[in-house]
Amino acid sequence: MTAEQLKELETRLWEAADKLRVDSGLKASEYATPILGLIFLRFASIRYNKVKPLIVAELKAQKNSRMQREPHEIAIEKCGFYLPPEAEYDYLLSLPEKEDIAKAIKVAMEKIELYKPELQDSLPKDEYFKLYTVEDRTLPKTLLKTFADIPEDVTGDIFGKVYEYFLGEFALAEGQGGGTFYTPTSVVKLMVEIIEPYKGTIFDPACGSGGMFVQSSEFVDKRREEIQERDSKDLMVYGGEKDSATVKLARMNIAVNGLRGQIMQANAYYEDPFDSYGRFDYVMANPPFNVDDVNLDRVKNHLRFNEYGIPQNKTKNTGKKKDNPNTVPNANYLWINLFATSLKPKGRAALVMANSASDARNSEADIRRNLIKSGVIDCMLTLPKNMFYTVTLPATLWFFDKSKTGGEPKVLFIDARNIFRQIDRAHREFTEEQVQNIATIMRLYRGESHRLTELLDQYQAKEEDYKRRAGEQSQWIDVQREDKPDNPKEVKRWEKQIEDAEKKRQTLLDKMYYYQVQIQWLQERFPNGVYEDVTGLCKSATLTEIEEQDWSLNPGRYVGVVIEEDGLTEEEFLTEMKEKHERLNELNAKSIDLANLINENLAHF
């Protein structure tokens, strides 16, 4: 589902649901929880319907066998949860209006929790009775019909996106600050592609809706297919989240996406429910930026926060209120510390952090120097502006690799500020190919040159496929042009067919050109198939070079700049040149036609 299609779906569902809320007279706070529960139920049913034929087939194959297993055992193995018949969306949708629909939904939620203990007390139940009024009991059934419009072919973490879109809209309806809590999918995908959480344990101490876990699972599925891995997927997720409502959302999200693990309500500064020090294979998060009210006395003695130093004020608080607690001036480096210390000896981490942390001074600079000297920092990547929907604050991705500690410290710096696709006037994202191109820089840096070859082969195959299809379309158009109908009534239909075919051919050519640009982008920067520094893009910096930059981790200080007077990215420049070249060819063809016409006219004199 494209970003445009998702936006259209979200808007359509919200408009339908909110009209019902307004008509019912309910407050947004009364309406939100039962709505979000139905969204979960719809997505759970969509996922379950995809594996249901496999469950039925296995039950049939085992019939009358001593090894006969229960339906819920097979279902949990296939998709991570079980929907009894009474909990399936289509069953609830088929119930007649006269039935007690609120009670039926409550029973469905109880049944789901019964077979999925991790969801215990996370699904709404009694809230559906609040949708009844003395005069009208149809609202639950009408809502079921509304969310039945969510298409069966949705994939990935669309559930989390739709869910959080509704959260933001409900917040606006209540007069609160609205907006999404969601880390953009393309940013998460890049983080996942670089640290490659193939198997093991993943920790997100600020997990929000659990979207990073879902993206990790999708990476595992894709990578298993690429290397033809047949072993069972071995991935366990562990998430912490401060807000109780968001904890329930995350539990539903990992359940509906078939993941195993735990989501705990916890304030990561003061609580450590998973005993995180040195425990995890991978850590990923987009933690809150620039928090300034964390109690210093409560965190300063914790090894997970102070192994590389604790952020603190240089001078004592001279305020008149002696009872004021000492606070951490900025909690960014608490998070950075937590990520580094939560890793196993060969673990990797990725986190989103405010750009300001890369050059922060005072105690933060001391911590940063210690981190760099330890060798744990693997890569720093600056993101383009306007990647996040609710904040415009520039952000950097930090990548850790614990296996590098003990060696000669080096840090790979990547400046990705000019790599993006413009979604609308205010928002940008990475395309799937841009994600792969950037991740390939890291893979080459690690010495995995075969990954570049594999990616180029994929691009070339797609380019050739679109070229072939565009050629076939051209041949069809040429044949049709020679078969212009004599009947004037048929001419308009013939012209429309030609016009549609031309548009289809142009679309195929655009896709062919797109993959040509991707191939050119990679080959120009890494012509020898191995990592090398590229001005304006990437630089592998030694400890000495970083010390010369006063221990800054700002990629812009290292990669240099490429002067671009037109302000265009390379991809935008190439696209513009292609369009101008095509226009030039059209004008040349017209000039030839005009010259021929003039010569014909002059021949009569």
Protein Blocks (a to p, Z undefined) as FASTA:
>chain_A
ZZklmmmmmmmmmmmmmmmmmmnopafklmmmmmmmmmmmmmmmmmmmmmmmmmmmmmmm
mgoiaklccfklmmmmmnopacdfklpmklmmmpcfkbcfklmmmmmmmmmmmmmmklgo
kacfklmmmmpcfklcklmmmmmmmmmmpcfkbghjllmmmmmmmmmmmmmmnopaeddf
bdcfklmmmmmmmnopabccdddfblonommmmmmmmmmmmmmmmnopabdcdddddddd
fblklmmmmmmmmmmnopacddddddfklgcfkopgopafbdcddddehiakbcfklmmm
pmklmmnopaddfbdcfbfblmlccddfblklmmmmmmmmmpcfkbccdddddfklmmpg
hjllmmmmmmmmnomambdcdddehkbfkbccdcddddddfklgoiacddddddfklgcc
dfblmbccddfklmmmmmmmmmmmnopamlmmmmmmmmmmmmmmmmmmmmmmmmmmmmmm
mmccfblklmmmmmmmmmmmmmmmmmmmmmmmmmmmmmmmmmmmmmnopacddehiaccd
dfklmmmnoopabfklmnopaddfkopafklmmmmmmmmmmmmmmmmmmmmmmmmmmmmm
mmmZZ
